[in-house]
Amino acid sequence: MKKKILLILALVFFMVPKTSHAVSQELEEKIIAIDTNKQKESLARARKHLNDKGVSQKKRAKLEKLIDKNEKTIQRIEKLQEIFKDNIRIRNQIRPHLQNRDTYFSVDIGKAITNEKISELFLDVCKEDDYFFYGQYGSARIDTTYNPAKSVGDKTYIEKANFDVRYRVDIDMEYSTTNFVKNWVAENIDPSYTEYAKVKAIHDFIVKKNFYNKGDRNEESGGVSIYHPASIIFGNGGVCNAYATLFDLMAKQAGLKTRFLTGKSLKNGEDHMWNMVKVMGGWYHIDTTWDDPIINFSDRDIENIEDFVIYDYFLKSDAEIKKSRTINENKTRPQAPTNFPTSPKNTKIEEIDGKYYVR
């Protein structure tokens, strides 16, 4: 009797969300994997046990209540499984189109669903690859064809969703960027370099190469999106997205582990992006954008202005980086409890014989 009651009690503790909104893909898969048939068999045996003569009226009432509760849980699980399977089906249709960089494509929906949910599923796929989401994806327009006869409540029955996707650069520019990164790493990062040496070399290249540029009215510099790493390599500079995505590409090509982080500047409240990188077993923050400061000198006034670089945000701890910004936290973000033990010295501008030099 006790074992059977405990078996049913276990059902109550299923990690089942109350709604299907804002559920991670990982949790969706776990819910789908639940075998409700086995649980139904257990409940059927429990119902038969209610007729046992040895069960008191008090215990029978408690057991009936428990069985009813778990039957409702199973019903909720099966309803969620149906919803989550549809979510996966829709994402699986979207994914190859984004991988192929298709601009116009259609997806079969075939269910009552809101336009907001379709947008959410689309963004789920975009966010599966951080580099794609922060560097390649620009925007999307989604139009739907619907069937009013099959609509339910506030949910319209959508037959198809038609996507018009804009990418930040075309596929040729993407290939050119990737090839540049591969060649640069091969030529400048020796296999014998320590992880620290790799990070410093990449950091210094990006800071020296780029000039922070908010671009024109089309958010481009030199004809390239200011959010894409190509704006640094082939354009006239970009914003923090460009710095962070280029660092990510180069670091990974050099065999380093990296993460993107986002937040807001404590100084002006603007959105910001930077990286974390793993060095000698520990994770650290690195911000190539803010290590590339604006100098109150004309380029003509400094002989070697291209050598100017600082290290104020180079391999820093959580506590240190939070002095300048907020962090949009998530459960998978690695912690950075300490600054890296050593840091290069900031370059300085010095006057020598009437001329200015970076030292």
N, C-alpha and C positions, 0 to 999 in steps of 0.2 A: 504493500500500500504506500509506504513512505517513498520507495524508489520511484514508483509511478508518478506520484505527486511532484517529486523533485524533477523528474523528466519533463513534465509539463511546465513547471516553473521556469525551466531554462529558456523556454520560448519567449518569456516576457522580456528577457534581457537581450534580445536581438538588437543590434545597432541599426534600427530602421528609422530613417528620417520621417518626420511628420508630413513633409511635403517633398515634391520633386524639384523644387527651386534651389539653385545654387549648391548643387551636389557635385562633388568631384567625380571625375571619370573613374578614379580608383574605387570609390565607394559604389558607383554604379555597377561595376564589374563584380564586386563582392555581393551586392544584393541579388544580381542576376544568378550568381553561382549557388544561391541557397536552394536546396532541394525541398520544396514545400510538400511533395508527396510523402516523404518520410515523416514529416511533422504531422500530416493529416492522418497517417496510419497510427501514430502514437496517440493522437487525440481520439481516434475511433476506439482504440483499446481502452483508453481512459473512460470513455462514455459507457462502455460495457461494464467497467468496474463499478459504475454508479449503482448497478443493480445487485451488487453483492450484498448478501444479508448482513455481513459483518460491518458494513459501513454505517456509521451513525448518521442521524439526520443532520447534525451540525456539520460533520465532515463532508456529507454529500452536498450541502448548500455551498460550502467553500469551494469544493471541487468543481461544481457546475459553473460557478462564477469564474473560476480560473480557466476552465475550458472555453467558455464564451469569449473571454478576453483574448485568448490565444487564437481562436478561430478568426476573430477580427484582425489580429496581427497578421495572420496568414493571408487574409483577403487583401490587406494593405500591401503586403510584400508582393503578391501576384500582380496587383495593379501597378505598383512601381516597376516591377520587372518588365511589364509591357511597355511602359513609358520609356524606360532606360534602353530597352532594345531598339526602340524607334530612334532615340537619340544617337545611339551608336551607328545605326543604319544610315542616318542622315550625315553624320560626321564622316563616315567611310566613303560617302559619295563626294563630299566636298574635298577631302584630303588630296586625292590625286590631281585634281584641277589646280590646287595651289602649288603642289610639287612641280607640276608642268608649267607653272606660271601662266595658266590660261587667263585671259582677260574677260571673256564672256562665256558663261556656262549655265546650265540648268540642272536642278536636282529634283528628283521625285520626292514629294513629301507625303501625300496620301493620308492625312490625318487632320483632326481638329487641333489647331495650334495657333498661338499668337505670333505676330511678326517679330515681337521682341524676343521670343524664344528661338526663332530661326536665326536672328542676329547673334544671340548668345552662343548657339551651337557653332556658327561660323567662326566667331572669335575664339571659341575653345580650340578649334583646329589651328588657327593662327598662332595661338599662344603655346602650342606644343613645342615649337622651336623658337626660343627667345631671340635668336639672331634674325629669323624671318620676321617676327612681330615688331622688333625694335628697329631693324635696319631695312628690310625689304618691303614690307607691307605698307601701303599708303592709306587707302580708303576703299570703301565698297558701297555700292548702291544695290539694294535688294528689292526687286519687284516680285509680286506673287500672283498666280492665277488661282481662283478659289471657286468653290461650289457652295452657294448659299443653302441649297437643299440639305446638305449634310452638316451644316454648321450647328454647333452646340453652345448655347449661352453666349458668353463673350469670346468664345474661341471659334474662329472661322475655319472651315474645312479647306485646307490649302492643297491644291493638286500639285503645283510645281512652284519652286522658287527660282527666279532668274537673277544671276549675279553679274554685276559689272564691277570688276576689281581693278584698282589702279595700284601699280607697283612703283616704288620710288626710283628705280632705274630699270632699263630694259635688260634682257638676258645677256646681250653682248657686253654691256658695262659690268654686269655681275661677274661674267667670266673673266673680264680684264682685271677686275679687282682681286678675284681669287688668284689669278696667275701672278699678279704683282706680289701678293702676300707670300705665295709659295717661293717665288724667286728671291724676295728680300730676306726671308728667313734662311733660305739655303746659303745665301751669300754673307749674311751678317751674324747668324747664330751658329757658333761652332758646337758640334755635338758634345764637346767636353765642357761646355759652359755649365756652371751651377744654375739652379733655378733662379737664384737671386740675380745672377748676371744676365740671364735671359730677360727677366722682368725689367731690369734697368735699361737694357739695350732697346727694348720695345717702347718703354715709357719715353726715353729720350728721343727716339725717332719721331714719335707721334707729336710730342710737345714742340720739337724743333721744326717739324714739317708743317704743322697746321697753324692757321690764324683763325681765331674764333670769328665766325661770320654768320650773321642771321639771314643773309641772303637777300634776294630781291622780292618783289611782290608775289612771285611764284614759288617762294621758299627754295630758291636755287642759287648756287654760286658757280660761275663758269659753266652754266648749263646742267649742273648736277644737283640733285636734292641735297640740301644741307643736313638731312638726317641720315644720309648714307655714307659709309666710309669712303666711297669713291670721291666725295667732295673734298676730302683731304688729299687723296692721291692724285686726282685728275682735275679737280675744280680749284676754287679759290678759298677753300676752308669751309668748315661746317660748325654745327652746334654739338652739345654734349652727346647726343645720340651717335653722331659720327665718330667722336673720340672713343666712346665706349665700345661701339661695334667694331671699330678697327682694332682696338686693343684685344677684344675677344678673338677676332680672326687670327691675329698674329700670335697671340699667346697659345691658342690651341694648335696652330700649325707648328709651334715650337715645342709641343708636348706638355703644356701647362694646363692645369684645371682652373676654370674661371666661372664666375657667375655675374649676371647683371643685377644691379640694384637701382631702385628708383626712390625718390622722396622729394622734399621741398627744401629750398634754401631758407635758413633761418634769417638771413639778411633781408631778402626781398620777397620771400614766399613763392618764388618761381619753381616750376617743376624742374627736376634735375635727374641725371642718370650717371652712374659710374660703375666700377667693377669691383669684384673681390677676386683674389687670386691665391692659389695654394702654393706656399713656398716652404720647403723643408718640413712638411707635415702640418703646418699651421696655415690658417686662412687669415688674409689681411685685406683691408680696403685700399684701393688705388684709384685716384681721380686725376686722369691726365688733362681733363678740361681745366680744372682749377690749379693745376701745376703749370698752366700756360697763361700767365697773367698779362693784362694789358699794360704796356709800358708807356710812360709819358715822355717818350722821345720819338723823333722822326727816324725812320730807317736810315736816312742819310747821315744822321748824327752819330751812329754807332757802326764801327767798322765790321764787326762780326755778330750782328744782331741775331743771326740764325742759331747761334750757340747758347742763347739765353734759355735757361730752364731752372725751375725750382722743384723742391721735393717736400713741400708742406703737407701733401696728401699722398705720400708714397709709403705703402705698406703700414697702414695705421690700424689701430684697434677700434672696436665698436665705440668705446667711450670717447676716443679722440675724434672720430668722424662725426659723432652726434653733437659735437660742439658747434658744428657749422650747418647741420641739416637734420631733417627728420628722415626716417627710413620706413618705407612701406613694407612692413614685416610679413613674412610667411613662414610656415612651419618648417620648411626645408632649408631655410637660410642657414649657412654655417656661421658659427660664432667666431668672433675675433677678440679674444680676451686681452691681448697685449699688442703693443707696437712691435715691429721687427726690431731686433737688438741694435742694428746699425742703420744709418741713413746717409746718403751722399750729402755733401754741403751744397747749399744753394749757390748758383752763380751770381756774380755781382757786376755792376757796371762801374768802371773806374776811368778816370781821366788821366791820360798819359800824353804829355807834350801837346796839349791842346786838342787831343782826339779822345773819343770814348771807345772803350773796349769792354767786351764781356769777359770776365775772368772767373 
